[in-house]
């Protein structure tokens, strides 16, 4: 039997440490790909960009963010690099549900804990823009695993963040990701980040999309 109470002790500390672990793993994974140009779709306050900015192998780093407040925070976070290397690191205000020819041709991209902030009815727009137009060489996506939520003390139907529009279980996430990959000329590999539970899986699920052509 699954002892939810026992497994969820200290869940707030776990969630905070998971955030840092997630960013570190995404950054190290992207570094190993050998990518030179990188696009962060939904860059938020710039935490991932900050990590990559310190890696000289990334020659061009671009963050896309819809929130003006987050863009301002990202500018403060990245100020040392923005002031000294303005052509290397750029911040763009906009949405990855929209066409933007300037965002095409990147070696690698990431969508870290952002897809769940999109209304389900908008997911087709994400697919068209990101996988149909931007078409990065690879894209690493992370999103919450809904099955793990009881271990954070959440009740059925409760999301990890009040701004989340949905959260996928592992089966639904993999079904969606495989469909996107097959329709757009990618293959996809799945993984997870954080402490893995034998029944519920990891707290964060990942999909690595690799373009075939």
Phi and psi in degrees as GROMACS dihedral restraints (atoms count N, CA, C in turn):
[ dihedral_restraints ]
;  ai    aj    ak    al  type     phi  dphi    fc
    3     4     5     6     1   -84.2    20    10
    4     5     6     7     1   119.0    20    10
    6     7     8     9     1   -93.8    20    10
    7     8     9    10     1    90.6    20    10
    9    10    11    12     1   -61.5    20    10
   10    11    12    13     1   -44.2    20    10
   12    13    14    15     1   -60.7    20    10
   13    14    15    16     1   -43.9    20    10
   15    16    17    18     1   -67.6    20    10
   16    17    18    19     1   -41.8    20    10
   18    19    20    21     1   -73.9    20    10
   19    20    21    22     1   -22.3    20    10
   21    22    23    24     1   -96.6    20    10
   22    23    24    25     1     5.9    20    10
   24    25    26    27     1   -61.8    20    10
   25    26    27    28     1   135.1    20    10
   27    28    29    30     1    72.2    20    10
   28    29    30    31     1    28.9    20    10
   30    31    32    33     1   -66.7    20    10
   31    32    33    34     1   -30.8    20    10
   33    34    35    36     1   -68.2    20    10
   34    35    36    37     1   -40.5    20    10
   36    37    38    39     1   -63.8    20    10
   37    38    39    40     1   -40.1    20    10
   39    40    41    42     1   -62.8    20    10
   40    41    42    43     1   -41.0    20    10
   42    43    44    45     1   -66.3    20    10
   43    44    45    46     1   -38.0    20    10
   45    46    47    48     1   -66.5    20    10
   46    47    48    49     1   -45.6    20    10
   48    49    50    51     1   -67.9    20    10
   49    50    51    52     1   -30.7    20    10
   51    52    53    54     1   -62.2    20    10
   52    53    54    55     1   -39.5    20    10
   54    55    56    57     1   -59.3    20    10
   55    56    57    58     1   -46.1    20    10
   57    58    59    60     1   -69.2    20    10
   58    59    60    61     1   -41.4    20    10
   60    61    62    63     1   -60.7    20    10
   61    62    63    64     1   -42.7    20    10
   63    64    65    66     1   -60.6    20    10
   64    65    66    67     1   -48.0    20    10
   66    67    68    69     1   -63.6    20    10
   67    68    69    70     1   -41.4    20    10
   69    70    71    72     1   -63.4    20    10
   70    71    72    73     1   -42.5    20    10
   72    73    74    75     1   -68.7    20    10
   73    74    75    76     1   -41.6    20    10
   75    76    77    78     1   -61.4    20    10
   76    77    78    79     1   -45.8    20    10
   78    79    80    81     1   -61.5    20    10
   79    80    81    82     1   -44.5    20    10
   81    82    83    84     1   -68.6    20    10
   82    83    84    85     1   -35.6    20    10
   84    85    86    87     1   -64.2    20    10
   85    86    87    88     1   -45.1    20    10
   87    88    89    90     1   -63.8    20    10
   88    89    90    91     1   -37.9    20    10
   90    91    92    93     1   -60.6    20    10
   91    92    93    94     1   -40.4    20    10
   93    94    95    96     1   -69.2    20    10
   94    95    96    97     1   -19.2    20    10
   96    97    98    99     1   -72.1    20    10
   97    98    99   100     1   -18.7    20    10
   99   100   101   102     1    81.8    20    10
  100   101   102   103     1     9.7    20    10
  102   103   104   105     1   -64.0    20    10
  103   104   105   106     1   145.5    20    10
  105   106   107   108     1  -108.3    20    10
  106   107   108   109     1   -26.9    20    10
  108   109   110   111     1  -121.8    20    10
  109   110   111   112     1   139.3    20    10
  111   112   113   114     1  -138.3    20    10
  112   113   114   115     1   140.4    20    10
  114   115   116   117     1  -125.7    20    10
  115   116   117   118     1   121.0    20    10
  117   118   119   120     1  -101.2    20    10
  118   119   120   121     1   109.9    20    10
  120   121   122   123     1   -92.8    20    10
  121   122   123   124     1   108.2    20    10
  123   124   125   126     1    85.2    20    10
  124   125   126   127     1    57.1    20    10
  126   127   128   129     1   -76.0    20    10
  127   128   129   130     1   -10.3    20    10
  129   130   131   132     1    59.0    20    10
  130   131   132   133     1  -134.1    20    10
  132   133   134   135     1   -87.0    20    10
  133   134   135   136     1     7.6    20    10
  135   136   137   138     1    92.3    20    10
  136   137   138   139     1    18.2    20    10
  138   139   140   141     1   -64.8    20    10
  139   140   141   142     1   -41.3    20    10
  141   142   143   144     1   -72.1    20    10
  142   143   144   145     1   -41.5    20    10
  144   145   146   147     1   -58.5    20    10
  145   146   147   148     1   -37.9    20    10
  147   148   149   150     1   -60.3    20    10
  148   149   150   151     1   -42.1    20    10
  150   151   152   153     1   -65.9    20    10
  151   152   153   154     1   -43.2    20    10
  153   154   155   156     1   -74.4    20    10
  154   155   156   157     1   -28.8    20    10
  156   157   158   159     1   -61.1    20    10
  157   158   159   160     1   -28.0    20    10
  159   160   161   162     1   -79.7    20    10
  160   161   162   163     1    -4.3    20    10
  162   163   164   165     1  -103.0    20    10
  163   164   165   166     1   110.6    20    10
  165   166   167   168     1   -65.0    20    10
  166   167   168   169     1   -19.0    20    10
  168   169   170   171     1   -67.0    20    10
  169   170   171   172     1   -19.5    20    10
  171   172   173   174     1   -87.0    20    10
  172   173   174   175     1   111.6    20    10
  174   175   176   177     1   -86.1    20    10
  175   176   177   178     1   -26.4    20    10
  177   178   179   180     1  -141.8    20    10
  178   179   180   181     1   126.8    20    10
  180   181   182   183     1  -129.9    20    10
  181   182   183   184     1   122.2    20    10
  183   184   185   186     1  -126.5    20    10
  184   185   186   187     1   133.2    20    10
  186   187   188   189     1  -113.8    20    10
  187   188   189   190     1   131.0    20    10
  189   190   191   192     1  -109.1    20    10
  190   191   192   193     1   129.7    20    10
  192   193   194   195     1  -149.3    20    10
  193   194   195   196     1   135.9    20    10
  195   196   197   198     1   -83.0    20    10
  196   197   198   199     1   -33.1    20    10
  198   199   200   201     1   -78.9    20    10
  199   200   201   202     1   124.4    20    10
  201   202   203   204     1   -64.8    20    10
  202   203   204   205     1   -36.7    20    10
  204   205   206   207     1   -62.1    20    10
  205   206   207   208     1   -45.0    20    10
  207   208   209   210     1   -66.3    20    10
  208   209   210   211     1   -37.6    20    10
  210   211   212   213     1   -61.1    20    10
  211   212   213   214     1   -42.2    20    10
  213   214   215   216     1   -63.5    20    10
  214   215   216   217     1   -41.2    20    10
  216   217   218   219     1   -63.8    20    10
  217   218   219   220     1   -40.4    20    10
  219   220   221   222     1   -64.0    20    10
  220   221   222   223     1   -38.2    20    10
  222   223   224   225     1   -62.2    20    10
  223   224   225   226     1   -39.3    20    10
  225   226   227   228     1   -67.4    20    10
  226   227   228   229     1   -43.0    20    10
  228   229   230   231     1   -60.9    20    10
  229   230   231   232     1   -40.2    20    10
  231   232   233   234     1   -99.0    20    10
  232   233   234   235     1     7.3    20    10
  234   235   236   237     1   -50.3    20    10
  235   236   237   238     1   -42.4    20    10
  237   238   239   240     1   -58.5    20    10
  238   239   240   241     1   -37.4    20    10
  240   241   242   243     1   -84.0    20    10
  241   242   243   244     1   -36.5    20    10
  243   244   245   246     1   -64.0    20    10
  244   245   246   247     1   -33.3    20    10
  246   247   248   249     1   -78.8    20    10
  247   248   249   250     1   -30.6    20    10
  249   250   251   252     1   -99.1    20    10
  250   251   252   253     1   -26.8    20    10
  252   253   254   255     1  -135.1    20    10
  253   254   255   256     1    63.6    20    10
  255   256   257   258     1   -64.2    20    10
  256   257   258   259     1   -23.5    20    10
  258   259   260   261     1   -85.0    20    10
  259   260   261   262     1   -13.5    20    10
  261   262   263   264     1   -91.8    20    10
  262   263   264   265     1   -35.2    20    10
  264   265   266   267     1  -124.5    20    10
  265   266   267   268     1   125.2    20    10
  267   268   269   270     1  -133.6    20    10
  268   269   270   271     1   149.1    20    10
  270   271   272   273     1  -118.6    20    10
  271   272   273   274     1   133.1    20    10
  273   274   275   276     1  -123.8    20    10
  274   275   276   277     1   130.4    20    10
  276   277   278   279     1   -86.2    20    10
  277   278   279   280     1   122.7    20    10
  279   280   281   282     1   167.7    20    10
  280   281   282   283     1  -178.2    20    10
  282   283   284   285     1  -120.5    20    10
  283   284   285   286     1   141.5    20    10
  285   286   287   288     1   -81.1    20    10
  286   287   288   289     1    11.4    20    10
  288   289   290   291     1   -92.8    20    10
  289   290   291   292     1    -0.6    20    10
  291   292   293   294     1  -119.1    20    10
  292   293   294   295     1   151.1    20    10
  294   295   296   297     1   -64.7    20    10
  295   296   297   298     1   140.5    20    10
  297   298   299   300     1  -160.0    20    10
  298   299   300   301     1    93.8    20    10
  300   301   302   303     1   -56.3    20    10
  301   302   303   304     1   -25.1    20    10
  303   304   305   306     1   -68.4    20    10
  304   305   306   307     1   -12.8    20    10
  306   307   308   309     1   -99.5    20    10
  307   308   309   310     1    11.4    20    10
  309   310   311   312     1   -89.7    20    10
  310   311   312   313     1   156.6    20    10
  312   313   314   315     1    87.8    20    10
  313   314   315   316     1    12.8    20    10
  315   316   317   318     1   -81.0    20    10
  316   317   318   319     1   145.3    20    10
  318   319   320   321     1   -63.6    20    10
  319   320   321   322     1   -42.6    20    10
  321   322   323   324     1  -144.3    20    10
  322   323   324   325     1   154.5    20    10
  324   325   326   327     1  -144.2    20    10
  325   326   327   328     1   164.1    20    10
  327   328   329   330     1  -142.3    20    10
  328   329   330   331     1   148.6    20    10
  330   331   332   333     1  -131.6    20    10
  331   332   333   334     1    95.4    20    10
  333   334   335   336     1  -102.5    20    10
  334   335   336   337     1   111.1    20    10
  336   337   338   339     1    51.4    20    10
  337   338   339   340     1    48.8    20    10
  339   340   341   342     1  -130.2    20    10
  340   341   342   343     1   -29.9    20    10
  342   343   344   345     1   -60.7    20    10
  343   344   345   346     1   -30.4    20    10
  345   346   347   348     1   -73.8    20    10
  346   347   348   349     1    -6.1    20    10
  348   349   350   351     1   -89.8    20    10
  349   350   351   352     1    -1.2    20    10
  351   352   353   354     1   -96.3    20    10
  352   353   354   355     1   137.2    20    10
  354   355   356   357     1   -63.0    20    10
  355   356   357   358     1   138.2    20    10
  357   358   359   360     1   -51.1    20    10
  358   359   360   361     1   -34.9    20    10
  360   361   362   363     1   -67.4    20    10
  361   362   363   364     1   -12.5    20    10
  363   364   365   366     1   -98.0    20    10
  364   365   366   367     1    -3.3    20    10
  366   367   368   369     1   -63.2    20    10
  367   368   369   370     1   -31.2    20    10
  369   370   371   372     1   -66.0    20    10
  370   371   372   373     1   -33.6    20    10
  372   373   374   375     1   -67.7    20    10
  373   374   375   376     1   -37.8    20    10
  375   376   377   378     1   -60.8    20    10
  376   377   378   379     1   -46.0    20    10
  378   379   380   381     1   -60.4    20    10
  379   380   381   382     1   -46.4    20    10
  381   382   383   384     1   -63.1    20    10
  382   383   384   385     1   -46.1    20    10
  384   385   386   387     1   -70.7    20    10
  385   386   387   388     1   -53.1    20    10
  387   388   389   390     1   -74.9    20    10
  388   389   390   391     1   -51.0    20    10
  390   391   392   393     1   -92.7    20    10
  391   392   393   394     1   -23.6    20    10
  393   394   395   396     1   -91.1    20    10
  394   395   396   397     1   -35.1    20    10
  396   397   398   399     1  -108.9    20    10
  397   398   399   400     1   -55.2    20    10
  399   400   401   402     1   -64.5    20    10
  400   401   402   403     1   -45.0    20    10
  402   403   404   405     1    45.4    20    10
  403   404   405   406     1    60.0    20    10
  405   406   407   408     1   -63.7    20    10
  406   407   408   409     1   157.6    20    10
  408   409   410   411     1   -59.9    20    10
  409   410   411   412     1   -36.6    20    10
  411   412   413   414     1  -149.6    20    10
  412   413   414   415     1   155.8    20    10
  414   415   416   417     1  -141.1    20    10
  415   416   417   418     1   127.4    20    10
  417   418   419   420     1  -104.3    20    10
  418   419   420   421     1   120.7    20    10
  420   421   422   423     1  -115.5    20    10
  421   422   423   424     1   136.4    20    10
  423   424   425   426     1  -124.1    20    10
  424   425   426   427     1   148.7    20    10
  426   427   428   429     1  -158.2    20    10
  427   428   429   430     1   153.8    20    10
  429   430   431   432     1   -61.4    20    10
  430   431   432   433     1   145.8    20    10
  432   433   434   435     1   -93.8    20    10
  433   434   435   436     1   107.9    20    10
  435   436   437   438     1   -58.1    20    10
  436   437   438   439     1   -31.4    20    10
  438   439   440   441     1   -62.2    20    10
  439   440   441   442     1   -25.8    20    10
  441   442   443   444     1   -82.9    20    10
  442   443   444   445     1   -12.2    20    10
  444   445   446   447     1   -56.0    20    10
  445   446   447   448     1   -36.5    20    10
  447   448   449   450     1   -57.9    20    10
  448   449   450   451     1   -25.7    20    10
  450   451   452   453     1   -76.1    20    10
  451   452   453   454     1   -10.2    20    10
  453   454   455   456     1   -99.8    20    10
  454   455   456   457     1    10.8    20    10
  456   457   458   459     1    79.8    20    10
  457   458   459   460     1    16.5    20    10
  459   460   461   462     1   -90.8    20    10
  460   461   462   463     1   145.1    20    10
  462   463   464   465     1   -87.9    20    10
  463   464   465   466     1   166.3    20    10
  465   466   467   468     1   -55.6    20    10
  466   467   468   469     1   130.4    20    10
  468   469   470   471     1    86.7    20    10
  469   470   471   472     1    -6.2    20    10
  471   472   473   474     1   -90.0    20    10
  472   473   474   475     1   133.4    20    10
  474   475   476   477     1   -92.3    20    10
  475   476   477   478     1   161.5    20    10
  477   478   479   480     1   -71.8    20    10
  478   479   480   481     1   -24.1    20    10
  480   481   482   483     1  -137.6    20    10
  481   482   483   484     1   141.6    20    10
  483   484   485   486     1   -66.9    20    10
  484   485   486   487     1   -17.9    20    10
  486   487   488   489     1   -90.5    20    10
  487   488   489   490     1    -4.7    20    10
  489   490   491   492     1   -67.6    20    10
  490   491   492   493     1   136.8    20    10
  492   493   494   495     1   -95.0    20    10
  493   494   495   496     1   -19.6    20    10
  495   496   497   498     1  -165.8    20    10
  496   497   498   499     1   166.3    20    10
  498   499   500   501     1  -143.0    20    10
  499   500   501   502     1   130.6    20    10
  501   502   503   504     1   -86.9    20    10
  502   503   504   505     1   146.4    20    10
  504   505   506   507     1   -82.6    20    10
  505   506   507   508     1   176.2    20    10
  507   508   509   510     1   -64.8    20    10
  508   509   510   511     1   -39.8    20    10
  510   511   512   513     1   -64.1    20    10
  511   512   513   514     1   -45.6    20    10
  513   514   515   516     1   -68.7    20    10
  514   515   516   517     1   -39.3    20    10
  516   517   518   519     1   -62.2    20    10
  517   518   519   520     1   -44.9    20    10
  519   520   521   522     1   -68.0    20    10
  520   521   522   523     1   -36.3    20    10
  522   523   524   525     1   -62.6    20    10
  523   524   525   526     1   -46.6    20    10
  525   526   527   528     1   -63.6    20    10
  526   527   528   529     1   -47.8    20    10
  528   529   530   531     1   -64.5    20    10
  529   530   531   532     1   -40.5    20    10
  531   532   533   534     1   -64.4    20    10
  532   533   534   535     1   -38.4    20    10
  534   535   536   537     1   -63.7    20    10
  535   536   537   538     1   -45.9    20    10
  537   538   539   540     1   -59.8    20    10
  538   539   540   541     1   -45.9    20    10
  540   541   542   543     1   -62.1    20    10
  541   542   543   544     1   -47.2    20    10
  543   544   545   546     1   -67.3    20    10
  544   545   546   547     1   -33.2    20    10
  546   547   548   549     1   -77.8    20    10
  547   548   549   550     1   -18.0    20    10
  549   550   551   552     1  -123.2    20    10
  550   551   552   553     1    11.9    20    10
  552   553   554   555     1    77.2    20    10
  553   554   555   556     1    39.1    20    10
  555   556   557   558     1  -124.0    20    10
  556   557   558   559     1   158.2    20    10
  558   559   560   561     1  -110.8    20    10
  559   560   561   562     1   159.8    20    10
  561   562   563   564     1  -135.6    20    10
  562   563   564   565     1   140.0    20    10
  564   565   566   567     1  -121.0    20    10
  565   566   567   568     1   138.6    20    10
  567   568   569   570     1  -109.3    20    10
  568   569   570   571     1   149.9    20    10
  570   571   572   573     1  -157.8    20    10
  571   572   573   574     1  -163.1    20    10
  573   574   575   576     1  -155.3    20    10
  574   575   576   577     1   161.1    20    10
  576   577   578   579     1  -130.7    20    10
  577   578   579   580     1   138.9    20    10
  579   580   581   582     1   101.7    20    10
  580   581   582   583     1   176.6    20    10
  582   583   584   585     1   -64.6    20    10
  583   584   585   586     1   120.4    20    10
  585   586   587   588     1   -83.8    20    10
  586   587   588   589     1   127.3    20    10
  588   589   590   591     1   -95.9    20    10
  589   590   591   592     1   138.4    20    10
  591   592   593   594     1   -60.6    20    10
  592   593   594   595     1   -27.6    20    10
  594   595   596   597     1  -102.0    20    10
  595   596   597   598     1   -37.8    20    10
  597   598   599   600     1   -99.2    20    10
  598   599   600   601     1    -9.0    20    10
  600   601   602   603     1    80.8    20    10
  601   602   603   604     1  -162.2    20    10
  603   604   605   606     1   -85.1    20    10
  604   605   606   607     1   159.1    20    10
  606   607   608   609     1   -68.7    20    10
  607   608   609   610     1   -32.7    20    10
  609   610   611   612     1  -116.3    20    10
  610   611   612   613     1   130.1    20    10
  612   613   614   615     1  -105.5    20    10
  613   614   615   616     1   149.0    20    10
  615   616   617   618     1  -128.1    20    10
  616   617   618   619     1   152.9    20    10
  618   619   620   621     1  -136.4    20    10
  619   620   621   622     1   126.8    20    10
  621   622   623   624     1  -107.0    20    10
  622   623   624   625     1   108.3    20    10
  624   625   626   627     1   -90.6    20    10
  625   626   627   628     1   128.3    20    10
  627   628   629   630     1  -122.6    20    10
  628   629   630   631     1   120.5    20    10
  630   631   632   633     1   -69.1    20    10
  631   632   633   634     1   137.1    20    10
  633   634   635   636     1   -89.9    20    10
  634   635   636   637     1   -29.5    20    10
